[in-house]
């Protein structure tokens, strides 16, 4: 049986009469990368800030390793690495000074791990924080979140500002953390990157979880795009009985949920010039949940 590390029960946050999150319940298991998916404003950051104690919840319960989380529980926060969506640091420090200052809060030697991360992410220690680009600032934030080797990582839009090469480096880093048993909550609205590293995903809309499933199930339990060019396209449209996604004069893209044999049988009686079956982009798989 899987060991639950993070559990939220009916978590609610209101700002006066304005909704932050309405009723968020989820469980994240040890060594799992859990993708927390939703458009901007859906409630992802509010949920994370509530877990981190940066804002007070209106109601509900938060459990870490089976223990109810208290607002000022320092011992629990020592085992969490947190990367916020927006990085705000001391502008007048150099990167080296900031990392040393961060290390001083922990009662152990972090120098080896710190050096490993700085080298991997190609960070200039001599630059001042105020002179860093958005991408380099995010890389410093990653080091701050990981250098104390936390058991739990909570990441809010972690790749914003990173170039594609550095995004791949970061994802490889997370997969190595997973191998070590680190539990990771990964919040994002970039669906393709989530599909590459997450074990399960929870979709949040209007402050509520609307779907939760294994990433593999979401990928396979859906449809393909069927692109057909034919002089009989009007006849095909009437008789094939598949929903149309897009169309031009003599080409139509259908949303296909038929098995291969049934699809071939239906199409065999038509004269078809071109036929292409395409995998549906992840964004399109999820978009139906947000209509």
Secondary structure, DSSP 8 states (H G I E B T S, - for coil): ---EEEEEEEEEEEETTEEEEEEEEEEEETT-EEEEE--TTSSHHHHHHHHTTSS--SEEEEEETTEE--TT-HHHHTTEEEE-SS----TTSBHHHHHHHHHTTSSS--HHHHHHHHHHHT--TTSBGGG--HHHHHHHHHHHHHTT--SEEEEESTTTT--HHHHHHHHHHHHHHHHTT-EEEEEES-HHHHHHH-SEEEEEETTEEEEEEEHHHHHHSS-EEEEEE-TTHHHHHHHH--EEEEE-SSEEEEEE---HHHHHHHHTTS--SEEEEEE--HHHHHHGGG-
